[in-house]
Amino acid sequence: MPTVGWIREGDLDAFYEGTERTPDPSPQKEPNFSCPFCGSLFPNQSEFHDHVYAKHRVERPFIMLRGQEPRAHAVLRSPLAMSEIALTNTSHAKVCLDGSGPQKVSIDKLTELISETSQAELTLELVNASEQKATPVVTQYGFSFRVAEKADFKRVEQAFTEILVSEAITRNSIGSFLSDKRTQGPGKEYASGLADYCLGILIKERPEGENLTTPFSRHRELYGRALDVLKDFPRPLAYLITSIIRFSLNNFEDSGMRTGYWELDLATGLLSNPASASLQRPLENATRRPVCPVDHGTGRMLELANHLAAQPRWSPILDDECRVLAHSDLLDATDHQKAFAIWAASAWRLGSKDSALEPLTQIAEIYPFSRWASKYLEQAST
């Protein structure tokens, strides 16, 4: 039978022929890394990463208010000057004021808006779109503006003096203070901070007739809540009360600032660093007037520091006075610690290392007194 030397190509054969490729017999090429932003080529991954990090990195945008970045949800209680507002890594911003729709604003416009706002809710979105081919980096903040005028503060302070300073603190007097018309409006949050402080005093002292069921330990929570609010108000009264609260809670971070309440300044300096404490006393004819209440435990610690600072020498009687107070069942734990610390620092200052040994062993491992007590204890034990 006659045959032919070829076979007709079918569709499948044509497909395979079109897709198969013969391998290039030349040596394998080195891999190239192409930058997706600018198209630059790099021979290895390390150089590629270094290039992207140096030339195309898009950093997180953020805002600084008075030198610190605020929390994601912050309350602003004092006015901000434009010079106190700084934005970094920000191309533009989007703002929603009091629930309105988002608006795109420039950095200058945003700074002006923040400095001029006093009572509002602001949702802020900072955008860094510096790299066109990269997804913008976004940071979000929520600001509640609660900025009051001086007249609002004065009305609140007048009510505070009349109701909670001149009279005994009770639950009824605190309620009267909060319901007073002078504590309403823009100054209401200032008033709530003062009320929390007074309620903390009431719960800590637990006077007869109040029939309190709130746990004793809750006074620290109320002190902390008052501190969180009052520290933001630019008022001398607010600064004094926050300093008293910090002292009560054994927080001496701002011990370098003076309040004018010399017993507090003296005790704070003594407990922060006994070696460099200034024990200068005020003039004898200095006039004073009550401006805020102080809980009895804190007041007793201030009296002890003042009493011991006036002593020219140490004696067993002073040891006994300090020991009785430091072990009193009526004191809060933080006041116990302060009593031991005042005892130790005063005895050490007057040259009685043996008398300082007992209280030093009680506070050598307790912060913040451990910063100096552990060193003193080591010296007294050798």
VOGUMI-289301 format. One record per residue (C-alpha): x, y, z. Coordinates in steps of 0.02 Angstrom, whole numbers, always signed. Example, Ala and Ser with C-alpha at 12.3 -4.5 7.8 and 13.67 -1.06 7.14 Angstrom:
<atoms>
+--------+--------+--------+
:      x :      y :      z :
+--------+--------+--------+
:   +615 :   -225 :   +390 :
:   +684 :    -53 :   +357 :
+--------+--------+--------+
</atoms>
This chain:
<atoms>
+--------+--------+--------+
:      x :      y :      z :
+--------+--------+--------+
:     +0 :     +0 :     +0 :
:    +74 :   +168 :    -45 :
:   +122 :   +282 :   +104 :
:   +174 :   +463 :   +127 :
:   +313 :   +534 :   +237 :
:   +208 :   +663 :   +327 :
:    +60 :   +671 :   +446 :
:    -66 :   +811 :   +441 :
:    -50 :   +924 :   +596 :
:   -204 :   +930 :   +709 :
:   -270 :  +1074 :   +820 :
:   -195 :  +1001 :   +978 :
:    -25 :   +983 :   +896 :
:    -31 :  +1165 :   +841 :
:    -74 :  +1221 :  +1019 :
:    +71 :  +1126 :  +1094 :
:   +189 :  +1194 :   +964 :
:   +135 :  +1372 :  +1000 :
:   +158 :  +1359 :  +1189 :
:   +318 :  +1259 :  +1204 :
:   +478 :  +1357 :  +1215 :
:   +653 :  +1294 :  +1197 :
:   +761 :  +1340 :  +1349 :
:   +892 :  +1475 :  +1320 :
:  +1061 :  +1387 :  +1319 :
:  +1150 :  +1543 :  +1387 :
:  +1194 :  +1557 :  +1576 :
:  +1050 :  +1602 :  +1695 :
:  +1029 :  +1788 :  +1720 :
:  +1044 :  +1870 :  +1892 :
:   +873 :  +1919 :  +1965 :
:   +829 :  +2103 :  +1959 :
:   +723 :  +2192 :  +2090 :
:   +620 :  +2332 :  +2017 :
:   +558 :  +2474 :  +2129 :
:   +368 :  +2491 :  +2109 :
:   +377 :  +2677 :  +2150 :
:   +514 :  +2743 :  +2035 :
:   +562 :  +2594 :  +1925 :
:   +743 :  +2584 :  +1983 :
:   +826 :  +2412 :  +1967 :
:   +930 :  +2329 :  +2102 :
:  +1035 :  +2169 :  +2091 :
:   +984 :  +2103 :  +2263 :
:   +844 :  +2114 :  +2390 :
:   +949 :  +2201 :  +2521 :
:   +988 :  +2351 :  +2410 :
:   +807 :  +2355 :  +2354 :
:   +745 :  +2364 :  +2535 :
:   +872 :  +2499 :  +2580 :
:   +815 :  +2603 :  +2432 :
:   +630 :  +2591 :  +2473 :
:   +660 :  +2630 :  +2657 :
:   +768 :  +2782 :  +2617 :
:   +673 :  +2855 :  +2469 :
:   +492 :  +2798 :  +2477 :
:   +452 :  +2770 :  +2661 :
:   +284 :  +2845 :  +2712 :
:   +287 :  +2881 :  +2898 :
:   +140 :  +2893 :  +3017 :
:    +69 :  +3069 :  +3030 :
:    +41 :  +3138 :  +3205 :
:     -1 :  +3296 :  +3301 :
:    +88 :  +3370 :  +3452 :
:     -1 :  +3481 :  +3579 :
:   +116 :  +3570 :  +3699 :
:   +255 :  +3451 :  +3652 :
:   +159 :  +3288 :  +3678 :
:    +54 :  +3179 :  +3565 :
:   -124 :  +3169 :  +3633 :
:   -218 :  +3008 :  +3659 :
:   -332 :  +2942 :  +3521 :
:   -479 :  +3015 :  +3618 :
:   -428 :  +3169 :  +3716 :
:   -516 :  +3308 :  +3812 :
:   -443 :  +3483 :  +3788 :
:   -485 :  +3595 :  +3937 :
:   -369 :  +3743 :  +3912 :
:   -344 :  +3855 :  +3759 :
:   -203 :  +3814 :  +3640 :
:    -96 :  +3945 :  +3553 :
:    -52 :  +3909 :  +3372 :
:   +131 :  +3897 :  +3425 :
:    +84 :  +3752 :  +3541 :
:    +16 :  +3647 :  +3397 :
:   +133 :  +3550 :  +3282 :
:    +97 :  +3423 :  +3146 :
:   +224 :  +3302 :  +3073 :
:   +223 :  +3191 :  +2918 :
:    +55 :  +3265 :  +2867 :
:     +2 :  +3308 :  +2689 :
:   -173 :  +3364 :  +2734 :
:   -312 :  +3329 :  +2859 :
:   -496 :  +3286 :  +2862 :
:   -605 :  +3355 :  +3001 :
:   -782 :  +3324 :  +3062 :
:   -843 :  +3461 :  +3179 :
:   -992 :  +3419 :  +3291 :
:  -1046 :  +3274 :  +3181 :
:  -1041 :  +3367 :  +3015 :
:   -975 :  +3286 :  +2857 :
:   -787 :  +3269 :  +2833 :
:   -697 :  +3418 :  +2759 :
:   -521 :  +3420 :  +2688 :
:   -415 :  +3558 :  +2764 :
:   -236 :  +3616 :  +2752 :
:   -113 :  +3608 :  +2895 :
:   -123 :  +3796 :  +2926 :
:   -313 :  +3792 :  +2927 :
:   -315 :  +3645 :  +3048 :
:   -196 :  +3734 :  +3169 :
:   -306 :  +3888 :  +3165 :
:   -463 :  +3785 :  +3192 :
:   -393 :  +3696 :  +3346 :
:   -331 :  +3857 :  +3426 :
:   -499 :  +3945 :  +3402 :
:   -617 :  +3805 :  +3458 :
:   -681 :  +3809 :  +3637 :
:   -838 :  +3700 :  +3647 :
:   -853 :  +3563 :  +3516 :
:   -825 :  +3382 :  +3466 :
:   -693 :  +3361 :  +3332 :
:   -649 :  +3203 :  +3236 :
:   -480 :  +3223 :  +3153 :
:   -396 :  +3117 :  +3020 :
:   -216 :  +3158 :  +2974 :
:   -159 :  +3096 :  +2803 :
:    +18 :  +3070 :  +2739 :
:     +4 :  +3051 :  +2550 :
:   +183 :  +3099 :  +2511 :
:   +210 :  +2946 :  +2399 :
:    +94 :  +2948 :  +2249 :
:   +102 :  +2762 :  +2212 :
:    +82 :  +2707 :  +2392 :
:    -73 :  +2695 :  +2499 :
:    -83 :  +2850 :  +2612 :
:    -46 :  +2824 :  +2796 :
:   -185 :  +2887 :  +2909 :
:   -194 :  +2928 :  +3096 :
:   -359 :  +2968 :  +3181 :
:   -395 :  +3071 :  +3337 :
:   -551 :  +3124 :  +3429 :
:   -548 :  +3289 :  +3525 :
:   -678 :  +3351 :  +3649 :
:   -653 :  +3538 :  +3676 :
:   -706 :  +3595 :  +3851 :
:   -623 :  +3766 :  +3861 :
:   -703 :  +3887 :  +3984 :
:   -676 :  +4074 :  +4009 :
:   -597 :  +4152 :  +4164 :
:   -767 :  +4215 :  +4219 :
:   -834 :  +4036 :  +4216 :
:   -689 :  +3977 :  +4325 :
:   -714 :  +4119 :  +4449 :
:   -898 :  +4078 :  +4470 :
:   -858 :  +3895 :  +4505 :
:   -722 :  +3942 :  +4629 :
:   -838 :  +4063 :  +4718 :
:   -967 :  +3925 :  +4740 :
:   -830 :  +3805 :  +4796 :
:   -770 :  +3925 :  +4931 :
:   -944 :  +3962 :  +4996 :
:  -1009 :  +3782 :  +4996 :
:   -862 :  +3662 :  +5016 :
:   -725 :  +3766 :  +5099 :
:   -820 :  +3871 :  +5225 :
:   -933 :  +3728 :  +5279 :
:   -908 :  +3544 :  +5322 :
:   -899 :  +3423 :  +5176 :
:  -1051 :  +3310 :  +5166 :
:  -1140 :  +3219 :  +5026 :
:  -1275 :  +3352 :  +5033 :
:  -1151 :  +3496 :  +5020 :
:  -1066 :  +3413 :  +4871 :
:  -1237 :  +3392 :  +4789 :
:  -1278 :  +3575 :  +4824 :
:  -1115 :  +3628 :  +4746 :
:  -1146 :  +3529 :  +4587 :
:  -1324 :  +3593 :  +4571 :
:  -1277 :  +3775 :  +4602 :
:  -1309 :  +3882 :  +4448 :
:  -1130 :  +3948 :  +4455 :
:  -1062 :  +3773 :  +4420 :
:  -1162 :  +3748 :  +4261 :
:  -1116 :  +3786 :  +4081 :
:   -935 :  +3787 :  +4019 :
:   -866 :  +3775 :  +4197 :
:   -962 :  +3616 :  +4237 :
:   -815 :  +3498 :  +4208 :
:   -704 :  +3603 :  +4320 :
:   -837 :  +3592 :  +4454 :
:   -850 :  +3403 :  +4433 :
:   -662 :  +3385 :  +4463 :
:   -674 :  +3487 :  +4624 :
:   -825 :  +3384 :  +4679 :
:   -734 :  +3219 :  +4649 :
:   -590 :  +3281 :  +4755 :
:   -706 :  +3326 :  +4899 :
:   -801 :  +3162 :  +4884 :
:   -633 :  +3072 :  +4895 :
:   -597 :  +3166 :  +5057 :
:   -767 :  +3117 :  +5125 :
:   -743 :  +2932 :  +5086 :
:   -566 :  +2932 :  +5156 :
:   -615 :  +3017 :  +5320 :
:   -784 :  +2927 :  +5339 :
:   -860 :  +3049 :  +5465 :
:   -996 :  +2993 :  +5584 :
:  -1172 :  +3024 :  +5523 :
:  -1138 :  +2997 :  +5338 :
:  -1174 :  +2809 :  +5341 :
:  -1059 :  +2778 :  +5194 :
:  -1068 :  +2610 :  +5105 :
:   -937 :  +2652 :  +4974 :
:   -774 :  +2555 :  +5005 :
:   -634 :  +2653 :  +5088 :
:   -515 :  +2613 :  +4945 :
:   -625 :  +2706 :  +4820 :
:   -556 :  +2872 :  +4880 :
:   -400 :  +2837 :  +4775 :
:   -508 :  +2814 :  +4620 :
:   -596 :  +2979 :  +4653 :
:   -430 :  +3067 :  +4685 :
:   -364 :  +2997 :  +4522 :
:   -518 :  +3051 :  +4426 :
:   -508 :  +3226 :  +4499 :
:   -322 :  +3234 :  +4456 :
:   -355 :  +3182 :  +4275 :
:   -478 :  +3326 :  +4254 :
:   -402 :  +3465 :  +4359 :
:   -224 :  +3448 :  +4293 :
:   -280 :  +3522 :  +4127 :
:   -354 :  +3683 :  +4197 :
:   -237 :  +3835 :  +4203 :
:   -297 :  +3892 :  +4375 :
:   -194 :  +3913 :  +4537 :
:   -329 :  +3821 :  +4637 :
:   -326 :  +3675 :  +4515 :
:   -136 :  +3666 :  +4524 :
:   -139 :  +3669 :  +4714 :
:   -268 :  +3530 :  +4726 :
:   -179 :  +3420 :  +4598 :
:    -18 :  +3442 :  +4698 :
:   -109 :  +3389 :  +4858 :
:   -181 :  +3238 :  +4768 :
:    -11 :  +3186 :  +4702 :
:    +62 :  +3202 :  +4876 :
:    -80 :  +3098 :  +4948 :
:    -51 :  +2962 :  +4817 :
:   +140 :  +2965 :  +4843 :
:   +170 :  +3037 :  +4670 :
:   +317 :  +3157 :  +4676 :
:   +355 :  +3174 :  +4490 :
:   +325 :  +3363 :  +4489 :
:   +413 :  +3396 :  +4653 :
:   +516 :  +3539 :  +4581 :
:   +364 :  +3653 :  +4560 :
:   +311 :  +3756 :  +4711 :
:   +130 :  +3784 :  +4758 :
:   +144 :  +3922 :  +4889 :
:    +70 :  +3804 :  +5020 :
:   +235 :  +3794 :  +5112 :
:   +195 :  +3640 :  +5218 :
:   +157 :  +3544 :  +5060 :
:   +313 :  +3609 :  +4971 :
:   +421 :  +3565 :  +5122 :
:   +351 :  +3388 :  +5140 :
:   +358 :  +3355 :  +4953 :
:   +540 :  +3409 :  +4944 :
:   +585 :  +3305 :  +5097 :
:   +506 :  +3146 :  +5028 :
:   +572 :  +3171 :  +4852 :
:   +754 :  +3192 :  +4899 :
:   +799 :  +3219 :  +5083 :
:   +979 :  +3263 :  +5041 :
:   +931 :  +3418 :  +4939 :
:   +765 :  +3466 :  +5020 :
:   +739 :  +3649 :  +5062 :
:   +668 :  +3665 :  +5239 :
:   +645 :  +3853 :  +5229 :
:   +498 :  +3913 :  +5333 :
:   +384 :  +4062 :  +5294 :
:   +388 :  +4229 :  +5383 :
:   +300 :  +4230 :  +5550 :
:   +182 :  +4371 :  +5502 :
:   +126 :  +4291 :  +5338 :
:    -63 :  +4296 :  +5322 :
:   -159 :  +4146 :  +5258 :
:   -336 :  +4101 :  +5213 :
:   -417 :  +3931 :  +5178 :
:   -438 :  +3895 :  +4993 :
:   -470 :  +3707 :  +4989 :
:   -498 :  +3562 :  +5110 :
:   -363 :  +3432 :  +5144 :
:   -405 :  +3259 :  +5209 :
:   -351 :  +3226 :  +5388 :
:   -226 :  +3089 :  +5343 :
:   -134 :  +3201 :  +5219 :
:   -146 :  +3348 :  +5340 :
:    -69 :  +3243 :  +5478 :
:    +79 :  +3199 :  +5366 :
:   +106 :  +3383 :  +5326 :
:   +102 :  +3424 :  +5512 :
:   +228 :  +3287 :  +5549 :
:   +349 :  +3347 :  +5416 :
:   +333 :  +3527 :  +5477 :
:   +357 :  +3476 :  +5659 :
:   +513 :  +3372 :  +5626 :
:   +588 :  +3501 :  +5508 :
:   +587 :  +3626 :  +5651 :
:   +686 :  +3510 :  +5768 :
:   +871 :  +3550 :  +5796 :
:   +913 :  +3375 :  +5861 :
:   +841 :  +3199 :  +5873 :
:   +782 :  +3109 :  +6030 :
:   +690 :  +2949 :  +6084 :
:   +532 :  +3052 :  +6109 :
:   +529 :  +3094 :  +5925 :
:   +558 :  +2911 :  +5886 :
:   +407 :  +2866 :  +5990 :
:   +297 :  +3001 :  +5910 :
:   +340 :  +2938 :  +5736 :
:   +321 :  +2755 :  +5780 :
:   +146 :  +2779 :  +5854 :
:    +87 :  +2876 :  +5701 :
:   +169 :  +2761 :  +5573 :
:    +84 :  +2608 :  +5647 :
:    -87 :  +2689 :  +5672 :
:   -232 :  +2581 :  +5612 :
:   -326 :  +2736 :  +5556 :
:   -205 :  +2785 :  +5419 :
:   -217 :  +2737 :  +5237 :
:    -75 :  +2630 :  +5166 :
:     +0 :  +2777 :  +5071 :
:     -2 :  +2882 :  +5230 :
:    +84 :  +2742 :  +5325 :
:   +222 :  +2745 :  +5195 :
:   +240 :  +2934 :  +5206 :
:   +249 :  +2926 :  +5396 :
:   +393 :  +2802 :  +5388 :
:   +479 :  +2905 :  +5253 :
:   +464 :  +3069 :  +5351 :
:   +528 :  +2980 :  +5506 :
:   +677 :  +2907 :  +5413 :
:   +722 :  +3066 :  +5319 :
:   +710 :  +3176 :  +5474 :
:   +811 :  +3059 :  +5586 :
:   +943 :  +3043 :  +5451 :
:   +950 :  +3232 :  +5427 :
:   +980 :  +3258 :  +5614 :
:  +1121 :  +3130 :  +5617 :
:  +1033 :  +2984 :  +5702 :
:  +1066 :  +2840 :  +5583 :
:  +1016 :  +2712 :  +5714 :
:   +843 :  +2791 :  +5731 :
:   +826 :  +2797 :  +5541 :
:   +861 :  +2611 :  +5524 :
:   +688 :  +2551 :  +5580 :
:   +585 :  +2659 :  +5460 :
:   +709 :  +2633 :  +5318 :
:   +680 :  +2446 :  +5322 :
:   +493 :  +2479 :  +5297 :
:   +511 :  +2584 :  +5139 :
:   +675 :  +2529 :  +5058 :
:   +581 :  +2424 :  +4931 :
:   +430 :  +2539 :  +4907 :
:   +428 :  +2659 :  +4760 :
:   +456 :  +2806 :  +4754 :
:   +544 :  +2810 :  +4924 :
:   +659 :  +2668 :  +4869 :
:   +752 :  +2793 :  +4759 :
:   +840 :  +2861 :  +4914 :
:   +791 :  +2744 :  +5058 :
:   +883 :  +2591 :  +4991 :
:  +1044 :  +2691 :  +4981 :
:  +1022 :  +2759 :  +5157 :
:   +982 :  +2586 :  +5225 :
:  +1140 :  +2515 :  +5151 :
:  +1243 :  +2652 :  +5232 :
:  +1155 :  +2633 :  +5400 :
:  +1181 :  +2445 :  +5401 :
:  +1369 :  +2453 :  +5374 :
+--------+--------+--------+
</atoms>
